[in-house]
Amino acid sequence: MAGNLTRMNALNDMMRLDPFRNMDDFFRDFAMSSPWRGMEGEPRIRMDVSENEQAYTVKAEVPGAKKEDIKIAIEGNVVSIQAEVKEEKEAKGAGNMVRSERFYGQQSRSFALPQEVDDASAEAKYQDGILTLTLPKKQGGGRKQLTVQ
């Protein structure tokens, strides 16, 4: 039985349709198979900031920290949060440890608010890994517009 044999060139077949799209897919797939995928870096302080007419409210995630290890500094309209974090995760198999991850270190985050904060009236509470800051706006700290005469 005689048949036709065709020599296949996978690269030509791939490049025939759209060379740039296919190469992008190739490199994206390559990057996704990296041995570092799934390994997490140092956790960051994630936060939400809301405001009303009187104050800003900041809710920041600081898991793994004790309240005595959290420091907050306010200077004008700049707020800095610093925390000493100790986090341990352990996954066990049948008898032998399969994976253990530990993180010890400092996290910090600074941000500027649109208006200065009344640092004498500011409050901080920490519960279940969430730091809640109530930052009253400083009276008279807003912008003043001048009329050109």
N, CA and C atoms as a LAMMPS dump frame, in Angstrom:
ITEM: TIMESTEP
0
ITEM: NUMBER OF ATOMS
447
ITEM: BOX BOUNDS ff ff ff
-5.0000000000000000e+02 5.0000000000000000e+02
-5.0000000000000000e+02 5.0000000000000000e+02
-5.0000000000000000e+02 5.0000000000000000e+02
ITEM: ATOMS id mol type element x y z
1 1 1 N 0.844 -1.157 0
2 1 2 C 0 0 0
3 1 3 C 0.896 1.228 0
4 2 1 N 0.767 1.984 -1.017
5 2 2 C 1.583 3.179 -1.173
6 2 3 C 0.783 4.374 -0.687
7 3 1 N 1.417 5.252 -0.001
8 3 2 C 0.734 6.445 0.496
9 3 3 C 1.613 7.665 0.292
10 4 1 N 1.023 8.764 0.397
11 4 2 C 1.777 9.999 0.273
12 4 3 C 2.323 10.385 1.627
13 5 1 N 3.567 10.638 1.68
14 5 2 C 4.196 11.102 2.898
15 5 3 C 4.434 12.593 2.766
16 6 1 N 4.051 13.314 3.793
17 6 2 C 4.268 14.751 3.787
18 6 3 C 5.171 15.1 4.943
19 7 1 N 6.174 15.843 4.629
20 7 2 C 7.095 16.274 5.668
21 7 3 C 6.46 17.452 6.398
22 8 1 N 6.355 17.38 7.719
23 8 2 C 5.715 18.423 8.506
24 8 3 C 6.769 19.344 9.094
25 9 1 N 6.516 20.608 8.983
26 9 2 C 7.388 21.61 9.579
27 9 3 C 6.517 22.418 10.529
28 10 1 N 6.578 22.107 11.786
29 10 2 C 5.7 22.738 12.786
30 10 3 C 5.885 24.247 12.846
31 11 1 N 7.096 24.722 12.68
32 11 2 C 7.341 26.16 12.751
33 11 3 C 6.655 26.881 11.595
34 12 1 N 6.761 26.32 10.376
35 12 2 C 6.074 26.939 9.238
36 12 3 C 4.571 26.924 9.432
37 13 1 N 4.028 25.809 9.908
38 13 2 C 2.586 25.732 10.142
39 13 3 C 2.151 26.761 11.165
40 14 1 N 2.945 26.962 12.194
41 14 2 C 2.604 27.921 13.236
42 14 3 C 2.689 29.352 12.706
43 15 1 N 3.664 29.63 11.875
44 15 2 C 3.891 30.985 11.392
45 15 3 C 2.933 31.348 10.253
46 16 1 N 2.292 30.385 9.643
47 16 2 C 1.463 30.647 8.485
48 16 3 C 0.275 31.549 8.821
49 17 1 N -0.355 31.358 9.969
50 17 2 C -1.568 32.102 10.275
51 17 3 C -1.28 33.542 10.675
52 18 1 N -0.654 33.732 11.794
53 18 2 C -0.337 35.084 12.288
54 18 3 C 0.943 34.965 13.097
55 19 1 N 2.062 35.323 12.512
56 19 2 C 3.341 35.05 13.18
57 19 3 C 3.489 35.715 14.537
58 20 1 N 2.978 36.928 14.715
59 20 2 C 3.198 37.617 15.985
60 20 3 C 2.283 37.075 17.072
61 21 1 N 1.035 36.807 16.747
62 21 2 C 0.106 36.279 17.742
63 21 3 C 0.578 34.918 18.234
64 22 1 N 0.99 34.069 17.321
65 22 2 C 1.415 32.728 17.711
66 22 3 C 2.692 32.749 18.533
67 23 1 N 3.618 33.633 18.198
68 23 2 C 4.85 33.718 18.979
69 23 3 C 4.546 34.27 20.372
70 24 1 N 3.592 35.226 20.454
71 24 2 C 3.19 35.732 21.773
72 24 3 C 2.629 34.604 22.619
73 25 1 N 1.787 33.761 22.016
74 25 2 C 1.224 32.622 22.741
75 25 3 C 2.336 31.679 23.198
76 26 1 N 3.317 31.461 22.315
77 26 2 C 4.424 30.581 22.652
78 26 3 C 5.17 31.088 23.883
79 27 1 N 5.514 32.399 23.875
80 27 2 C 6.275 32.952 24.99
81 27 3 C 5.428 33.047 26.257
82 28 1 N 4.131 33.329 26.124
83 28 2 C 3.26 33.379 27.298
84 28 3 C 3.188 31.996 27.939
85 29 1 N 3.026 30.947 27.108
86 29 2 C 2.983 29.588 27.644
87 29 3 C 4.308 29.23 28.3
88 30 1 N 5.412 29.667 27.695
89 30 2 C 6.727 29.4 28.272
90 30 3 C 6.857 30.074 29.638
91 31 1 N 6.418 31.333 29.723
92 31 2 C 6.523 32.065 30.991
93 31 3 C 5.653 31.428 32.06
94 32 1 N 4.496 30.914 31.674
95 32 2 C 3.596 30.317 32.653
96 32 3 C 4.148 29.008 33.216
97 33 1 N 5.039 28.377 32.465
98 33 2 C 5.586 27.118 32.951
99 33 3 C 6.868 27.32 33.75
100 34 1 N 7.127 28.553 34.14
101 34 2 C 8.334 28.872 34.892
102 34 3 C 8.363 28.104 36.212
103 35 1 N 9.533 27.659 36.64
104 35 2 C 9.615 26.964 37.933
105 35 3 C 9.302 27.883 39.106
106 36 1 N 9.32 29.204 38.9
107 36 2 C 9.044 30.148 39.985
108 36 3 C 7.555 30.441 40.112
109 37 1 N 6.757 29.98 39.152
110 37 2 C 5.328 30.25 39.197
111 37 3 C 4.727 29.64 40.462
112 38 1 N 3.87 30.375 41.112
113 38 2 C 3.245 29.882 42.328
114 38 3 C 3.993 30.267 43.584
115 39 1 N 5.231 30.693 43.443
116 39 2 C 5.973 31.129 44.622
117 39 3 C 5.63 32.592 44.865
118 40 1 N 5.218 32.889 46.061
119 40 2 C 4.799 34.241 46.369
120 40 3 C 5.95 35.04 46.927
121 41 1 N 5.979 36.301 46.562
122 41 2 C 6.989 37.192 47.104
123 41 3 C 6.532 37.709 48.456
124 42 1 N 7.244 38.642 48.944
125 42 2 C 6.94 39.28 50.211
126 42 3 C 5.55 39.928 50.145
127 43 1 N 4.68 39.64 51.103
128 43 2 C 3.344 40.218 51.049
129 43 3 C 3.37 41.736 51.212
130 44 1 N 2.419 42.397 50.591
131 44 2 C 2.314 43.848 50.662
132 44 3 C 1.152 44.224 51.558
133 45 1 N 1.184 45.449 52.037
134 45 2 C 0.062 45.987 52.788
135 45 3 C -0.942 46.498 51.759
136 46 1 N -2.07 45.842 51.683
137 46 2 C -3.132 46.279 50.772
138 46 3 C -4.124 47.105 51.568
139 47 1 N -4.706 48.124 50.921
140 47 2 C -5.583 48.996 51.688
141 47 3 C -6.672 49.616 50.843
142 48 1 N -7.708 50.07 51.537
143 48 2 C -8.8 50.841 50.956
144 48 3 C -8.836 52.164 51.7
145 49 1 N -9.037 53.247 50.962
146 49 2 C -9.141 54.572 51.571
147 49 3 C -10.478 55.172 51.138
148 50 1 N -11.247 55.618 52.115
149 50 2 C -12.501 56.308 51.815
150 50 3 C -12.499 57.617 52.589
151 51 1 N -13.418 58.507 52.227
152 51 2 C -13.47 59.788 52.926
153 51 3 C -14.902 60.292 52.993
154 52 1 N -15.14 61.116 53.994
155 52 2 C -16.353 61.915 54.063
156 52 3 C -15.887 63.344 54.32
157 53 1 N -16.792 64.233 54.667
158 53 2 C -16.398 65.638 54.839
159 53 3 C -15.465 65.848 56.025
160 54 1 N -15.542 64.985 57.048
161 54 2 C -14.759 65.192 58.258
162 54 3 C -13.446 64.411 58.307
163 55 1 N -13.42 63.209 57.686
164 55 2 C -12.251 62.345 57.908
165 55 3 C -12.017 61.374 56.758
166 56 1 N -10.805 60.809 56.757
167 56 2 C -10.445 59.702 55.877
168 56 3 C -10.508 58.431 56.721
169 57 1 N -10.931 57.34 56.098
170 57 2 C -10.907 56.041 56.758
171 57 3 C -10.036 55.118 55.916
172 58 1 N -9.045 54.526 56.564
173 58 2 C -8.132 53.614 55.887
174 58 3 C -8.309 52.237 56.501
175 59 1 N -8.529 51.233 55.654
176 59 2 C -8.565 49.842 56.106
177 59 3 C -7.422 49.137 55.399
178 60 1 N -6.458 48.683 56.191
179 60 2 C -5.251 48.065 55.639
180 60 3 C -5.125 46.631 56.121
181 61 1 N -4.781 45.737 55.209
182 61 2 C -4.549 44.336 55.559
183 61 3 C -3.119 44.183 56.057
184 62 1 N -2.988 43.73 57.299
185 62 2 C -1.664 43.493 57.876
186 62 3 C -1.706 42.133 58.588
187 63 1 N -1.899 41.048 57.819
188 63 2 C -1.992 39.733 58.46
189 63 3 C -0.647 39.291 59.023
190 64 1 N -0.693 38.572 60.117
191 64 2 C 0.529 38.044 60.707
192 64 3 C 1.258 39.003 61.621
193 65 1 N 0.676 40.18 61.859
194 65 2 C 1.329 41.164 62.734
195 65 3 C 0.584 41.235 64.058
196 66 1 N 1.307 41.574 65.101
197 66 2 C 0.694 41.865 66.395
198 66 3 C 0.5 43.373 66.464
199 67 1 N -0.524 43.814 67.198
200 67 2 C -0.802 45.255 67.221
201 67 3 C 0.363 46.059 67.794
202 68 1 N 1.134 45.468 68.7
203 68 2 C 2.28 46.2 69.252
204 68 3 C 3.45 46.29 68.267
205 69 1 N 3.382 45.538 67.162
206 69 2 C 4.43 45.574 66.145
207 69 3 C 4.072 46.475 64.959
208 70 1 N 2.968 47.217 65.07
209 70 2 C 2.54 48.118 64
210 70 3 C 2.823 49.549 64.425
211 71 1 N 3.464 50.298 63.537
212 71 2 C 3.769 51.708 63.812
213 71 3 C 3.163 52.56 62.7
214 72 1 N 2.514 53.656 63.118
215 72 2 C 1.882 54.568 62.171
216 72 3 C 2.451 55.954 62.408
217 73 1 N 2.864 56.61 61.338
218 73 2 C 3.384 57.972 61.431
219 73 3 C 2.557 58.864 60.505
220 74 1 N 2.23 60.051 61.01
221 74 2 C 1.479 61.026 60.223
222 74 3 C 2.277 62.316 60.193
223 75 1 N 2.523 62.803 58.991
224 75 2 C 3.237 64.07 58.842
225 75 3 C 2.519 64.888 57.774
226 76 1 N 1.706 65.827 58.23
227 76 2 C 0.914 66.628 57.296
228 76 3 C -0.151 65.77 56.63
229 77 1 N 0.011 65.548 55.328
230 77 2 C -0.941 64.702 54.61
231 77 3 C -0.343 63.341 54.235
232 78 1 N 0.868 63.04 54.727
233 78 2 C 1.534 61.77 54.423
234 78 3 C 1.384 60.818 55.608
235 79 1 N 0.888 59.625 55.311
236 79 2 C 0.683 58.592 56.338
237 79 3 C 1.599 57.422 56.011
238 80 1 N 2.3 56.915 57.021
239 80 2 C 3.187 55.766 56.849
240 80 3 C 2.777 54.673 57.821
241 81 1 N 2.697 53.457 57.292
242 81 2 C 2.38 52.282 58.115
243 81 3 C 3.565 51.339 58.012
244 82 1 N 4.037 50.867 59.145
245 82 2 C 5.144 49.915 59.178
246 82 3 C 4.769 48.805 60.136
247 83 1 N 5.018 47.555 59.742
248 83 2 C 4.642 46.423 60.584
249 83 3 C 5.695 45.33 60.52
250 84 1 N 5.959 44.742 61.67
251 84 2 C 6.824 43.564 61.768
252 84 3 C 5.902 42.357 61.629
253 85 1 N 6.166 41.519 60.617
254 85 2 C 5.265 40.414 60.311
255 85 3 C 5.982 39.089 60.496
256 86 1 N 5.286 38.158 61.133
257 86 2 C 5.791 36.792 61.291
258 86 3 C 4.674 35.873 60.836
259 87 1 N 4.9 35.197 59.712
260 87 2 C 3.866 34.349 59.149
261 87 3 C 4.447 32.98 58.844
262 88 1 N 3.734 31.938 59.256
263 88 2 C 4.175 30.582 58.983
264 88 3 C 3.023 29.793 58.411
265 89 1 N 3.301 29.06 57.329
266 89 2 C 2.313 28.173 56.72
267 89 3 C 2.956 26.803 56.632
268 90 1 N 2.201 25.789 56.954
269 90 2 C 2.748 24.445 56.904
270 90 3 C 1.701 23.506 56.318
271 91 1 N 2.09 22.735 55.332
272 91 2 C 1.211 21.725 54.743
273 91 3 C 1.856 20.375 54.999
274 92 1 N 1.13 19.472 55.641
275 92 2 C 1.696 18.177 55.994
276 92 3 C 1.064 17.058 55.183
277 93 1 N 1.86 16.084 54.888
278 93 2 C 1.379 14.882 54.215
279 93 3 C 1.258 13.765 55.235
280 94 1 N 1.315 12.551 54.78
281 94 2 C 1.203 11.398 55.669
282 94 3 C 2.558 11.142 56.339
283 95 1 N 2.798 11.761 57.471
284 95 2 C 4.008 11.513 58.238
285 95 3 C 5.137 12.494 58.001
286 96 1 N 5.481 12.802 56.775
287 96 2 C 6.588 13.703 56.479
288 96 3 C 6.074 15.07 56.057
289 97 1 N 6.85 16.097 56.388
290 97 2 C 6.477 17.446 55.979
291 97 3 C 6.619 17.563 54.47
292 98 1 N 5.586 18.064 53.831
293 98 2 C 5.609 18.226 52.39
294 98 3 C 6.088 19.617 52.011
295 99 1 N 5.584 20.64 52.719
296 99 2 C 5.95 22.01 52.398
297 99 3 C 5.834 22.866 53.642
298 100 1 N 6.769 23.766 53.812
299 100 2 C 6.732 24.718 54.918
300 100 3 C 7.193 26.062 54.387
301 101 1 N 6.383 27.095 54.612
302 101 2 C 6.736 28.435 54.151
303 101 3 C 6.72 29.38 55.336
304 102 1 N 7.739 30.196 55.417
305 102 2 C 7.835 31.155 56.515
306 102 3 C 8.185 32.521 55.948
307 103 1 N 7.652 33.552 56.576
308 103 2 C 8.015 34.911 56.214
309 103 3 C 8.18 35.7 57.493
310 104 1 N 9.34 36.268 57.657
311 104 2 C 9.626 37.157 58.774
312 104 3 C 10.2 38.421 58.174
313 105 1 N 9.676 39.533 58.559
314 105 2 C 10.241 40.765 58.035
315 105 3 C 9.344 41.952 58.277
316 106 1 N 9.712 43.041 57.66
317 106 2 C 8.956 44.278 57.818
318 106 3 C 8.235 44.601 56.526
319 107 1 N 7.033 45.099 56.694
320 107 2 C 6.259 45.622 55.589
321 107 3 C 6.05 47.097 55.854
322 108 1 N 6 47.875 54.798
323 108 2 C 5.726 49.293 55.002
324 108 3 C 4.99 49.84 53.797
325 109 1 N 4.255 50.879 54.058
326 109 2 C 3.508 51.545 52.999
327 109 3 C 3.317 52.991 53.398
328 110 1 N 3.583 53.905 52.485
329 110 2 C 3.356 55.329 52.704
330 110 3 C 2.473 55.837 51.582
331 111 1 N 1.623 56.799 51.913
332 111 2 C 0.746 57.371 50.911
333 111 3 C 0.388 58.794 51.318
334 112 1 N 0.031 59.586 50.322
335 112 2 C -0.342 60.981 50.56
336 112 3 C -1.845 61.132 50.359
337 113 1 N -2.463 61.881 51.248
338 113 2 C -3.886 62.19 51.159
339 113 3 C -4.047 63.596 50.581
340 114 1 N -5.194 63.91 50.013
341 114 2 C -5.382 65.238 49.416
342 114 3 C -5.342 66.387 50.42
343 115 1 N -5.642 66.095 51.69
344 115 2 C -5.703 67.15 52.697
345 115 3 C -4.919 66.718 53.932
346 116 1 N -4.389 67.679 54.679
347 116 2 C -3.633 67.356 55.889
348 116 3 C -4.535 66.696 56.923
349 117 1 N -3.897 65.864 57.769
350 117 2 C -4.608 65.112 58.795
351 117 3 C -4.392 65.758 60.153
352 118 1 N -5.445 65.801 60.956
353 118 2 C -5.348 66.271 62.338
354 118 3 C -4.798 65.106 63.156
355 119 1 N -3.481 65.035 63.264
356 119 2 C -2.846 63.882 63.906
357 119 3 C -3.199 63.746 65.384
358 120 1 N -3.579 64.818 66.06
359 120 2 C -3.944 64.744 67.482
360 120 3 C -5.261 63.991 67.681
361 121 1 N -6.129 63.978 66.686
362 121 2 C -7.423 63.297 66.806
363 121 3 C -7.482 61.971 66.057
364 122 1 N -6.395 61.566 65.426
365 122 2 C -6.38 60.33 64.646
366 122 3 C -6.481 59.113 65.561
367 123 1 N -7.134 58.052 65.058
368 123 2 C -7.299 56.809 65.823
369 123 3 C -6.895 55.616 64.979
370 124 1 N -6.396 54.574 65.657
371 124 2 C -6.016 53.335 64.977
372 124 3 C -6.547 52.149 65.772
373 125 1 N -7.158 51.188 65.064
374 125 2 C -7.636 49.943 65.679
375 125 3 C -7.156 48.784 64.823
376 126 1 N -6.842 47.66 65.49
377 126 2 C -6.359 46.481 64.777
378 126 3 C -7.122 45.267 65.272
379 127 1 N -7.77 44.576 64.334
380 127 2 C -8.529 43.383 64.707
381 127 3 C -8.568 42.421 63.523
382 128 1 N -8.286 41.156 63.792
383 128 2 C -8.348 40.089 62.782
384 128 3 C -7.536 40.401 61.522
385 129 1 N -6.35 40.981 61.696
386 129 2 C -5.468 41.252 60.567
387 129 3 C -5.792 42.521 59.792
388 130 1 N -6.803 43.274 60.251
389 130 2 C -7.195 44.509 59.566
390 130 3 C -6.904 45.705 60.462
391 131 1 N -6.119 46.63 59.947
392 131 2 C -5.816 47.878 60.632
393 131 3 C -6.788 48.933 60.103
394 132 1 N -7.535 49.567 61.009
395 132 2 C -8.478 50.608 60.617
396 132 3 C -8.007 51.933 61.195
397 133 1 N -7.755 52.896 60.315
398 133 2 C -7.334 54.227 60.733
399 133 3 C -8.466 55.21 60.473
400 134 1 N -8.767 56.037 61.461
401 134 2 C -9.688 57.147 61.288
402 134 3 C -8.848 58.405 61.373
403 135 1 N -8.766 59.114 60.267
404 135 2 C -7.86 60.249 60.148
405 135 3 C -8.673 61.523 59.869
406 136 1 N -9.008 62.28 60.941
407 136 2 C -9.778 63.511 60.744
408 136 3 C -8.999 64.528 59.907
409 137 1 N -9.74 65.239 59.068
410 137 2 C -9.118 66.27 58.24
411 137 3 C -8.826 67.491 59.1
412 138 1 N -7.663 68.088 58.868
413 138 2 C -7.275 69.279 59.609
414 138 3 C -8.112 70.456 59.12
415 139 1 N -8.679 71.179 60.066
416 139 2 C -9.496 72.337 59.708
417 139 3 C -8.615 73.418 59.104
418 140 1 N -9.083 74.014 58.043
419 140 2 C -8.318 75.08 57.403
420 140 3 C -7.153 74.562 56.59
421 141 1 N -7.022 73.238 56.485
422 141 2 C -5.9 72.663 55.75
423 141 3 C -6.191 72.495 54.273
424 142 1 N -7.384 72.871 53.851
425 142 2 C -7.742 72.711 52.445
426 142 3 C -7.106 73.786 51.586
427 143 1 N -7.353 73.687 50.314
428 143 2 C -6.813 74.678 49.389
429 143 3 C -7.574 75.976 49.492
430 144 1 N -6.883 77.013 49.248
431 144 2 C -7.5 78.337 49.21
432 144 3 C -7.288 78.885 47.807
433 145 1 N -8.365 79.336 47.213
434 145 2 C -8.236 79.919 45.883
435 145 3 C -8.276 81.42 46.018
436 146 1 N -7.398 82.058 45.308
437 146 2 C -7.351 83.523 45.31
438 146 3 C -7.997 84.05 44.04
439 147 1 N -8.679 85.146 44.183
440 147 2 C -9.264 85.811 43.028
441 147 3 C -8.257 86.834 42.517
442 148 1 N -8.01 86.771 41.245
443 148 2 C -7.066 87.698 40.632
444 148 3 C -7.77 89.049 40.465
445 149 1 N -7.133 90.131 40.94
446 149 2 C -7.736 91.467 40.852
447 149 3 C -7.05 92.312 39.821
